[in-house]
Amino acid sequence: MHAALALGLPLMLGGIGGAWLQLQQPLLWSFEVYGALAVAALLLGALLWGRQPGLGGARQKLWSLGWLLVGAGLLFASTGGRALWFQAGALDAHLEGRDLLLEGYVAGLPRQGELGWQFEFVVLQASLDGVAVALPQRLRLAWFAPRAGRGQNAGAGLPELRAGQRWRLTARLQRPHGLANPGGFDFELRLWEQGIHATGSVRAGPATPAPQLLGYGWHFPLQQARQWVRDRMLERVQPAATAGVLAALVVGDQGAIPQTHWETFRVTGVTHLMVVSGTHITLFAWMAMALIGLLWRLAGRRLPALLLAVPTPVAAALGGLALGFLYALFSGWGVPAQRAVLMLATLVLLQLSGRQWPWPFMWLAVMQMVVLLDPWALLSPGFWLSFVAVAILFATGQPLPTDGRSGRHYVLGLVRTQALMTLALAPLLLLWFGEFSLVGLLANLPAIPWVTLLVTPLALAGVLVWPLWLLAGWMVDALMLWLQVLQQWPWATISRPTLPLLLAVLAALGGLLLVLRWPWSLRAWGLLLIWPALAYSPARPPPGHFEWLAADIGQGTAVIVRTQNHTLVYDTGPPMGPHSDAAERVLLPLLQRHGEAPTKVLISHIDSDHASGIATLARAHPQAQWLTSFDTQPWGLSSQRCLAGQSWVWDGVPFRILHPGPDDYAARRPDNAMSCVLQVGQGAASLLLPGDIYVEEETRLALAQPDLRAGVLLAAHHGSRTSSGPVWLNTLQPQWVVIQAAHRSRYGHPHPQVLARLQERGIPWVATPLCGAAWGSSQRPDELHCQRQQRQRYWQHPDGRGALPAPP
C-alpha cells in the first residue's frame, strides 16, 4: 500500500495541476508540441519505474518530483490535444450569418420560454444554396414564436418539439459568443464543455422554406425518457414553479425553476439542494442497495445457489452502484453526479477487495478521474465547492451518526456538520460570488433532511406512481414558505468585494483549520488567515482621479465611474430576456465585485437599451440619487432633470452636464436628441459620455465649446452613422473611442462610415463585442484595457483574441 501511495499521490497531484495549467493557455500549441510533451513525460516515467528509493532523503523527494512532472506533462498534453481536436470542428467563419438548410435530430431537453423554444440539434447534413457544407455536429438553436404570439403563449405559432424528432429547417448560425466582464459568467466556456460549436436561430418567412418534420427516431432514448418525465410533471403538478423544482431533482432540468425561486435559494444558501448533487445520487444508490439486498436474500431462499454464486453484499453493492449510475445519467451527468458515482464506485471496489485507503488518497483519486473525464470542470466553482465540501466531511468525521445513536445525537451531529460546512465554504463563496448566506444554517438544518430524505425519494418514486408527485409538491411548497420567511430578513446575506485569489486561498485554509479536530490552540490560527479577507477593501483612485468601466452588455449602454469615495452609474443597459435585464446580470455583479453602492445614477434617455435596468438598480440601491432627461414616476422614483450647466465635484473630480439645455426640453425633441451628455474630469484626461445624440447635437456642442477635449469618448448611439460626426471628432481629439454594441448587431453597429472617420484621424477604437468590458483611468488616459485580452483563453470567440490598436 505504501508503494501505491508514494507513486499515486505525486502522479495525481501533478495530473490535476497539469490540466489546470493547460486551461490557462491563451492560445493552443500544435499537435506536435503536445505529442512531444506526452512522449517526454512517458520517457521520464519509464526511467522512474521500478526505481523507488528508500524512505526519506533527497533521492526520495526527487523521485516524487519526477512522478509529479510525469502526471503534469501527461494531463497537460492530453488536455491540449483534446482541445485541438475539438477546436478543429469549429464553424467556418464564412458560414456565419448565412441561411443554411439543415437536416438532423432534436437532442437534449427542448425548453419552452415566453419567446419560443431553445434546443440542441444534431446535424446529419447541411447545405448552402444547394451545395453541401460541413458543420459542427452539435448546435444550440432558438426557434422564436411569431411576434404576435410573444408574451401570450410560449408555444403560440410553433410546433411541439420533442427529443428524437427529425427536422429539415433553415437556420442562421454563428460561433459561440458571450458577454465578457470581470468576474462574469463565461458562456463560451460553458458551450465548449458541452461540445457545442455554434449557436443560431431557426429562420421562417416568405422567402424561407417552412421547417418540415420528417419523423421520429430513437437515437436519443435517454433524453426522450427525461422529457417524458418532465412533461408529465409539468402537466400534473401545480403551480408550475413547484413542478420545476421536482423536474430539477429528477431529470436535472434546472431551467424549469423560475428565477424568483433561484433568488430565494441563493439568499438562503440551499441552491445545492435544488440541483442533482452528490447527496441525491448517494442517497438513491444507498436505497437501491438496501432494496436489492432484500430482494436478493428473498430470491436466495428459493435458489440457494444464487447466494453461493453472488453473495448478497456483492449483489447489493454492484446493483446499487449501477442504479446510481443510471440516475446520474438520467439527471444530466453533471460534475456533482460524476463525483458521487466515482466516489461510490471507489468505495464499493475497495470494500469488495477488502482494502482500505486513506481518505485523502481516495478523495484525490476521484478528483483525478473527474478531471480525466472533463478537464474544463476545474474552472467551475461548483467543482471546487463540491470537492472541498467532501474533504471537510472526511476530515471532520461522518456527517450523519451511525446506527444506534439517539435522536439528540443525530440533531447535534447535523447542526455541527452544517455549521462547519458554512464556516469552511464561506471564503470560497466570497471568492466566486462575493456573498454568502448568514441564514444558511437555519435554512439547511430542516431543508437537507426534508429534500434528501422526503422530497427527492417521493419525486423519484412518482415516476412509477405519479400521485406521489403531488405529495412531493406539497412538501416543496411548505419548504418554500420557510425559505421565503428567511429571505426577508434584512441580514440574510453578507456581501463583500470579490477577494484576490491569494487572500481567498488563505481564508479557505483558515476555514479548514478552524473545523479540523485539532486543539483550539492550533485551530485559532485559522482566524488570522481569515481576517485579511474580511478586512479587504479594493483599491480606489487617489484624490483628483477617477476610474471608468464600460460594461459588455450587448446592444446598450452601461458605464461605471469611480472616484475615491463615490460611484456613478451612467445608463443601465438593455433587457436580457423576458424577466431579466443588464442591471441584474451585469451591473449589480460588477458593483458588488468592487463593494460599490452608487451615489448617483444618470440615465441618458428613456430608450430601453439605456433604461431597462432602472427598477432592478433602484431595488438594489434605494439610496442612490437619480438624474434623467425624462419622468421616472412610472418606476416610483423621484429624479432630478439633467440640464446643461449642472456640475458637481467628487473627491477633486469635476462632473459636468453638457446637454440638453432648456430649449431642448421646450422643443420636445426626440428621445435620442434629449440624451444627457456627461463629461467626467477635464481636458485630455476626461471621459465623455454622450448617450445617443445625433450629429446635429454633437456639432452644436463642438461649435459652442471649441476647447472641449476628451481622453476617452464613448461613441454616441453605439457607433451609428448618425453620430460621431467629423466636427465632433475634430474638436474632441479623443485618445480612445469605445463602442458599446452587440455582437453581429442587427443594426450594423459600429457602422463602416464611423470606423472610416476614426481611421482617417488615427483615433484607435475598441468595440465591446471584440474587447469585452473596457476600462481605464484618468491617471493613464492613453491606456485602455479589454477583458478579452486581459483574460484571453483559447475557447473564446476568435475575433476577441487580437491585439489592441496602439494609440497615436
LUMPA-306517 format. One record per residue (C-alpha): residue in one letter; x, y, z. Coordinates in steps of 0.5 Angstrom, whole numbers, padded with zeros to 4 digits, always signed. Layout:
AXYZ...
//
This chain:
M+0000+0000+0000H+0006+0005+0002A+0009+0004-0005A+0002+0006-0009L+0001+0012-0004A+0008+0014-0006L+0007+0013-0013G+0000+0015-0014L+0000+0022-0010P+0005+0026-0014L+0002+0023-0020M-0005+0025-0019L-0003+0032-0016G+0002+0033-0022G-0004+0031-0027I-0009+0036-0023G-0004+0041-0023G-0002+0040-0031A-0009+0040-0033W-0010+0047-0029L-0004+0050-0032Q-0006+0048-0039L-0013+0051-0038Q-0009+0058-0037Q-0006+0058-0044P-0009+0064-0048L-0007+0060-0055L-0006+0053-0056W+0000+0050-0059S+0001+0045-0064F-0001+0037-0064E+0007+0036-0065V+0008+0040-0059Y+0003+0037-0054G+0005+0030-0057A+0013+0031-0056L+0011+0033-0049A+0007+0027-0048V+0013+0023-0050A+0018+0026-0046A+0013+0025-0040L+0013+0018-0041L+0020+0017-0042L+0021+0020-0035G+0016+0015-0032A+0020+0009-0036L+0026+0012-0032L+0023+0013-0026W+0019+0006-0026G+0022+0001-0021R+0027+0005-0018Q+0024+0008-0012P+0029+0010-0007G+0028+0009+0001L+0024+0013+0005G+0026+0020+0006G+0032+0024+0004A+0034+0028-0002R+0033+0022-0007Q+0026+0020-0005K+0024+0028-0006L+0027+0028-0013W+0023+0021-0014S+0017+0024-0012L+0018+0031-0016G+0019+0026-0022W+0013+0023-0022L+0009+0030-0021L+0012+0032-0027V+0010+0026-0031G+0003+0027-0028A+0003+0034-0030G+0006+0033-0037L+0001+0028-0039L-0005+0031-0037F-0002+0038-0040A-0001+0035-0046S-0008+0030-0047T-0012+0037-0045G-0009+0041-0050G-0009+0035-0055R-0017+0034-0054A-0018+0042-0054L-0014+0042-0061W-0019+0036-0063F-0025+0040-0061Q-0023+0047-0064A-0022+0043-0071G-0029+0042-0071A-0031+0050-0070L-0036+0053-0075D-0032+0056-0081A-0032+0064-0081H-0035+0064-0088L-0042+0061-0086E-0043+0065-0080G-0050+0069-0081R-0052+0065-0088D-0058+0062-0089L-0056+0054-0088L-0061+0049-0090L-0060+0043-0084E-0063+0036-0083G-0062+0033-0076Y-0065+0031-0070V-0067+0035-0064A-0063+0033-0058G-0063+0034-0050L-0069+0037-0047P-0072+0042-0051R-0074+0048-0047Q-0080+0053-0048G-0080+0060-0046E-0084+0066-0047L-0081+0068-0054G-0080+0061-0056W-0076+0054-0056Q-0069+0053-0054F-0066+0046-0056E-0060+0042-0058F-0059+0040-0065V-0055+0034-0068V-0054+0036-0075L-0054+0030-0080Q-0053+0034-0087A-0053+0041-0089S-0052+0046-0095L-0052+0053-0097D-0055+0055-0104G-0056+0047-0105V-0048+0046-0104A-0047+0041-0098V-0042+0044-0093A-0039+0042-0087L-0042+0044-0080P-0040+0042-0073Q-0045+0036-0071R-0048+0039-0065L-0051+0046-0065R-0056+0050-0060L-0062+0053-0063A-0067+0058-0062W-0074+0058-0065F-0078+0064-0064A-0085+0065-0064P-0088+0070-0069R-0088+0077-0066A-0096+0077-0065G-0095+0071-0060R-0090+0073-0056G-0091+0074-0049Q-0098+0071-0049N-0097+0063-0050A-0090+0060-0050G-0092+0055-0056A-0096+0060-0060G-0095+0059-0067L-0090+0054-0066P-0090+0046-0066E-0089+0042-0060L-0081+0040-0060R-0079+0033-0057A-0072+0030-0057G-0071+0025-0062Q-0075+0029-0068R-0072+0029-0074W-0073+0036-0078R-0071+0040-0084L-0070+0047-0083T-0067+0053-0085A-0062+0057-0079R-0057+0062-0079L-0051+0061-0075Q-0045+0064-0071R-0039+0062-0067P-0041+0062-0059H-0040+0069-0057G-0042+0071-0050L-0041+0077-0045A-0034+0078-0042N-0034+0082-0036P-0029+0082-0030G-0032+0076-0026G-0037+0075-0030F-0040+0068-0033D-0036+0065-0039F-0042+0063-0043E-0037+0061-0049L-0033+0056-0044R-0040+0053-0042L-0041+0051-0049W-0034+0049-0050E-0035+0044-0044Q-0042+0042-0047G-0039+0040-0054I-0043+0046-0058H-0039+0050-0063A-0045+0054-0066T-0051+0058-0064G-0056+0060-0068S-0064+0061-0070V-0069+0058-0074R-0071+0062-0080A-0078+0063-0082G-0081+0068-0087P-0084+0068-0094A-0077+0067-0097T-0075+0062-0093P-0078+0054-0094A-0082+0053-0088P-0079+0048-0083Q-0081+0041-0084L-0082+0035-0079L-0079+0029-0082G-0081+0024-0077Y-0079+0021-0070G-0073+0017-0068W-0070+0013-0062H-0063+0016-0063F-0064+0019-0056P-0068+0015-0052L-0065+0017-0045Q-0067+0025-0047Q-0074+0022-0049A-0075+0019-0043R-0072+0025-0039Q-0077+0030-0043W-0083+0025-0042V-0082+0025-0034R-0081+0033-0034D-0087+0034-0039R-0092+0029-0034M-0089+0033-0028L-0091+0040-0031E-0098+0037-0033R-0100+0034-0027V-0096+0039-0021Q-0098+0046-0020P-0096+0051-0019A-0091+0051-0025A-0085+0053-0020T-0086+0047-0016A-0086+0042-0022G-0080+0046-0024V-0077+0044-0017L-0079+0037-0018A-0076+0037-0025A-0070+0039-0023L-0069+0034-0018V-0071+0028-0022V-0068+0030-0029G-0063+0035-0028D-0067+0041-0032Q-0065+0047-0028G-0068+0051-0033A-0075+0049-0030I-0074+0053-0024P-0076+0060-0024Q-0071+0066-0023T-0075+0068-0017H-0074+0061-0014W-0067+0061-0015E-0066+0068-0012T-0069+0065-0005F-0065+0059-0006R-0059+0064-0007V-0060+0068-0001T-0062+0062+0004G-0056+0058+0002V-0060+0052-0001T-0058+0052-0008H-0054+0046-0007L-0060+0042-0005M-0064+0044-0012V-0059+0041-0017V-0058+0034-0017S-0052+0033-0013G-0047+0028-0010T-0052+0028-0004H-0058+0026-0008I-0054+0021-0012T-0051+0017-0006L-0058+0017-0002F-0061+0014-0008A-0055+0009-0009W-0056+0007-0002M-0063+0006-0002A-0062+0002-0008M-0057-0002-0005A-0062-0004+0001L-0067-0006-0003I-0063-0010-0008G-0060-0013-0002L-0067-0015+0001L-0070-0018-0006W-0063-0022-0007R-0064-0025+0000L-0071-0027-0001A-0069-0030-0008G-0064-0034-0005R-0069-0037+0000R-0071-0041-0007L-0065-0041-0010P-0059-0042-0005A-0054-0043-0011L-0055-0036-0013L-0053-0033-0006L-0047-0038-0007A-0045-0035-0014V-0046-0028-0012P-0046-0026-0004T-0052-0021-0002P-0047-0016+0000V-0044-0016-0007A-0050-0016-0011A-0053-0010-0007A-0047-0006-0008L-0046-0007-0015G-0053-0007-0016G-0054+0000-0012L-0048+0003-0016A-0051+0001-0023L-0057+0004-0021G-0054+0010-0018F-0050+0011-0025L-0057+0011-0029Y-0060+0016-0024A-0054+0020-0025L-0054+0020-0033F-0062+0021-0033S-0061+0027-0029G-0056+0030-0034W-0049+0027-0031G-0046+0034-0028V-0040+0035-0024P-0043+0033-0018A-0046+0027-0020Q-0040+0025-0023R-0036+0026-0017A-0041+0022-0013V-0041+0016-0018L-0034+0016-0018M-0033+0016-0010L-0039+0011-0009A-0035+0006-0014T-0028+0007-0011L-0032+0006-0004V-0035-0001-0007L-0029-0003-0010L-0025-0002-0004Q-0030-0005+0000L-0031-0011-0004S-0023-0012-0005G-0022-0012+0003R-0017-0006+0002Q-0018+0001+0006W-0014+0007+0003P-0013+0014+0007W-0019+0019+0005P-0014+0024+0002F-0012+0019-0003M-0019+0017-0005W-0021+0024-0005L-0015+0026-0010A-0017+0019-0014V-0024+0021-0015M-0022+0028-0017Q-0017+0026-0022M-0022+0021-0025V-0027+0027-0026V-0021+0032-0029L-0020+0026-0034L-0027+0026-0036D-0028+0034-0036P-0021+0038-0035W-0025+0044-0036A-0029+0043-0030L-0023+0045-0026L-0026+0052-0028S-0032+0051-0025P-0034+0054-0018G-0039+0048-0017F-0033+0043-0018W-0029+0046-0012L-0034+0047-0007S-0037+0040-0008F-0030+0037-0007V-0028+0042-0001A-0035+0040+0002V-0033+0033+0001A-0026+0034+0004I-0029+0037+0010L-0034+0032+0012F-0028+0027+0011A-0023+0031+0015T-0028+0033+0021G-0032+0026+0021Q-0038+0023+0019P-0044+0028+0017L-0049+0023+0020P-0049+0019+0026T-0048+0011+0026D-0054+0006+0027G-0055+0006+0035R-0054+0013+0036S-0060+0017+0039G-0064+0023+0036R-0061+0028+0040H-0054+0026+0038Y-0057+0026+0031V-0059+0033+0031L-0053+0035+0034G-0049+0032+0029L-0053+0035+0024V-0052+0042+0027R-0045+0041+0028T-0044+0039+0021Q-0048+0044+0017A-0044+0050+0022L-0037+0047+0020M-0039+0047+0013T-0042+0054+0013L-0036+0057+0016A-0031+0053+0012L-0034+0054+0005A-0035+0062+0006P-0028+0064+0004L-0030+0060-0003L-0037+0063-0004L-0034+0070-0003L-0028+0069-0008W-0033+0067-0013F-0040+0070-0012G-0038+0076-0007E-0043+0074-0002F-0045+0068+0003S-0052+0067+0007L-0052+0068+0014V-0059+0065+0015G-0056+0059+0011L-0055+0055+0018L-0062+0056+0019A-0065+0054+0012N-0061+0048+0011L-0062+0045+0018P-0069+0043+0016A-0068+0043+0009I-0063+0038+0008P-0067+0032+0011W-0073+0035+0008V-0071+0035+0001T-0066+0029+0001L-0070+0024+0005L-0077+0026+0003V-0078+0030-0003T-0073+0027-0007P-0075+0020-0006L-0082+0022-0007A-0080+0025-0013L-0077+0019-0016A-0082+0014-0014G-0087+0019-0017V-0084+0016-0024L-0088+0010-0023V-0093+0012-0018W-0095+0019-0021P-0099+0022-0015L-0093+0022-0010W-0091+0028-0014L-0097+0031-0011L-0094+0030-0004A-0087+0032-0006G-0090+0038-0009W-0094+0040-0002M-0087+0039+0001V-0083+0043-0004D-0089+0049-0002A-0088+0048+0005L-0081+0049+0005M-0081+0055+0000L-0086+0058+0006W-0080+0057+0011L-0075+0060+0006Q-0078+0066+0004V-0079+0068+0011L-0072+0067+0012Q-0070+0071+0005Q-0074+0077+0008W-0069+0078+0014P-0065+0084+0013W-0059+0081+0015A-0060+0075+0011T-0054+0075+0007I-0047+0079+0007S-0044+0082+0001R-0036+0083+0001P-0032+0085-0005T-0029+0080-0009L-0023+0077-0006P-0016+0077-0009L-0014+0069-0011L-0008+0069-0005L-0013+0072+0000A-0018+0067-0002V-0014+0061-0001L-0011+0064+0005A-0018+0065+0008A-0020+0058+0005L-0014+0055+0009G-0016+0059+0015G-0023+0056+0015L-0021+0049+0014L-0016+0050+0020L-0022+0052+0024V-0026+0046+0023L-0021+0041+0024R-0021+0036+0030W-0015+0039+0033P-0013+0043+0039W-0016+0050+0040S-0009+0053+0041L-0008+0051+0034R-0015+0052+0030A-0015+0059+0033W-0009+0061+0028G-0015+0060+0023L-0017+0067+0025L-0011+0070+0023L-0012+0067+0016I-0019+0069+0015W-0018+0076+0018P-0015+0079+0012A-0020+0077+0007L-0025+0080+0012A-0022+0087+0012Y-0020+0087+0005S-0022+0093+0001P-0021+0094-0006A-0016+0100-0008R-0019+0106-0010P-0017+0112-0014P-0013+0118-0011P-0016+0124-0010G-0017+0128-0016H-0017+0122-0021F-0023+0117-0023E-0023+0110-0026W-0028+0108-0031L-0031+0101-0034A-0036+0101-0040A-0039+0094-0039D-0040+0089-0044I-0048+0089-0044G-0049+0088-0052Q-0054+0093-0055G-0054+0098-0050T-0050+0103-0045A-0048+0102-0038V-0042+0105-0035I-0039+0105-0028V-0035+0111-0026R-0031+0111-0019T-0027+0117-0015Q-0024+0116-0008N-0031+0116-0005H-0036+0116-0010T-0039+0112-0015L-0043+0114-0021V-0047+0109-0026Y-0049+0112-0033D-0055+0108-0036T-0057+0101-0034G-0057+0097-0041P-0062+0093-0045P-0067+0088-0043M-0064+0081-0043G-0070+0076-0044P-0077+0077-0041H-0075+0077-0034S-0068+0080-0034D-0064+0086-0035A-0057+0088-0036A-0057+0091-0029E-0059+0085-0026R-0054+0080-0030V-0048+0085-0031L-0048+0092-0027L-0050+0089-0020P-0045+0084-0020L-0040+0089-0022L-0042+0094-0017Q-0041+0088-0012R-0035+0086-0014H-0032+0092-0012G-0036+0093-0006E-0040+0099-0009A-0046+0103-0008P-0048+0108-0013T-0048+0115-0010K-0052+0118-0017V-0055+0114-0023L-0055+0118-0029I-0060+0115-0034S-0059+0119-0041H-0065+0118-0044I-0071+0113-0044D-0070+0108-0049S-0070+0101-0047D-0063+0100-0049H-0061+0105-0044A-0066+0105-0038S-0069+0098-0038G-0065+0096-0031I-0068+0102-0027A-0073+0098-0023T-0067+0093-0022L-0062+0098-0020A-0067+0102-0015R-0069+0096-0011A-0062+0094-0010H-0059+0101-0008P-0065+0105-0006Q-0061+0111-0003A-0058+0113-0010Q-0060+0120-0013W-0063+0120-0020L-0061+0124-0025T-0065+0123-0032S-0068+0127-0038F-0075+0124-0037D-0080+0123-0032T-0079+0117-0027Q-0085+0117-0024P-0088+0110-0027W-0082+0107-0023G-0084+0110-0017L-0077+0114-0017S-0076+0121-0015S-0071+0124-0020Q-0068+0131-0022R-0068+0133-0029C-0061+0134-0032L-0059+0140-0035A-0053+0143-0039G-0049+0147-0034Q-0050+0143-0028S-0044+0141-0024W-0041+0138-0018V-0034+0135-0015W-0033+0129-0012D-0026+0128-0009G-0023+0133-0013V-0026+0130-0020P-0031+0135-0024F-0037+0132-0027R-0041+0137-0032I-0047+0136-0036L-0047+0139-0043H-0053+0137-0046P-0059+0138-0046G-0061+0145-0045P-0068+0149-0043D-0069+0150-0050D-0069+0143-0052Y-0074+0141-0047A-0078+0146-0049A-0078+0144-0056R-0080+0137-0054R-0074+0134-0058P-0074+0126-0060D-0071+0122-0054N-0064+0121-0057A-0063+0128-0058M-0065+0129-0051S-0059+0125-0048C-0056+0127-0042V-0049+0129-0044L-0044+0128-0038Q-0036+0130-0038V-0032+0127-0032G-0026+0130-0031Q-0023+0135-0035G-0018+0136-0041A-0015+0131-0045A-0016+0126-0039S-0023+0127-0039L-0029+0122-0040L-0034+0124-0045L-0041+0120-0045P-0046+0123-0050G-0052+0118-0050D-0055+0117-0057I-0054+0124-0059Y-0054+0126-0067V-0049+0129-0071E-0053+0136-0070E-0053+0136-0063E-0045+0134-0063T-0044+0140-0068R-0048+0145-0064L-0044+0143-0057A-0037+0143-0061L-0038+0150-0064A-0041+0152-0057Q-0034+0150-0054P-0029+0149-0059D-0024+0148-0053L-0028+0142-0051R-0023+0136-0051A-0024+0128-0049G-0019+0123-0047V-0024+0117-0048L-0030+0118-0052L-0036+0113-0051A-0039+0113-0059A-0045+0116-0059H-0051+0112-0061H-0047+0105-0061G-0043+0107-0067S-0049+0109-0071R-0047+0113-0078T-0052+0118-0075S-0047+0120-0070S-0039+0121-0069G-0039+0127-0074P-0033+0130-0077V-0033+0136-0073W-0035+0133-0066L-0028+0128-0067N-0024+0134-0070T-0026+0138-0063L-0025+0133-0058Q-0019+0130-0061P-0020+0123-0056Q-0014+0119-0055W-0019+0113-0055V-0026+0111-0057V-0030+0106-0054I-0036+0103-0058Q-0042+0099-0054A-0046+0095-0059A-0048+0088-0059H-0044+0082-0063R-0046+0082-0070S-0051+0088-0069R-0057+0087-0073Y-0057+0095-0073G-0050+0094-0077H-0046+0098-0071P-0041+0100-0071H-0042+0103-0078P-0037+0103-0083Q-0037+0110-0084V-0036+0112-0077L-0030+0107-0077A-0027+0110-0083R-0028+0117-0080L-0024+0114-0074Q-0018+0111-0078E-0018+0118-0082R-0016+0121-0076G-0011+0116-0073I-0016+0115-0067P-0016+0108-0064W-0022+0105-0062V-0025+0099-0059A-0032+0095-0059T-0035+0091-0053P-0036+0085-0058L-0029+0084-0059C-0026+0088-0053G-0031+0085-0048A-0031+0090-0042A-0027+0096-0043W-0024+0100-0037G-0018+0106-0036S-0016+0111-0031S-0015+0119-0031Q-0008+0117-0029R-0006+0114-0035P-0011+0117-0040D-0007+0114-0046E-0008+0106-0043L-0014+0102-0044H-0016+0095-0042C-0020+0090-0045Q-0023+0084-0041R-0022+0079-0047Q-0014+0081-0048Q-0013+0081-0040R-0016+0074-0039Q-0015+0071-0046R-0017+0064-0047Y-0017+0059-0053W-0024+0057-0052Q-0026+0065-0053H-0029+0067-0060P-0023+0068-0065D-0025+0076-0066G-0023+0078-0059R-0016+0075-0059G-0013+0080-0063A-0008+0086-0060L-0011+0092-0058P-0010+0098-0063A-0004+0103-0061P-0006+0110-0059P-0003+0115-0064
//
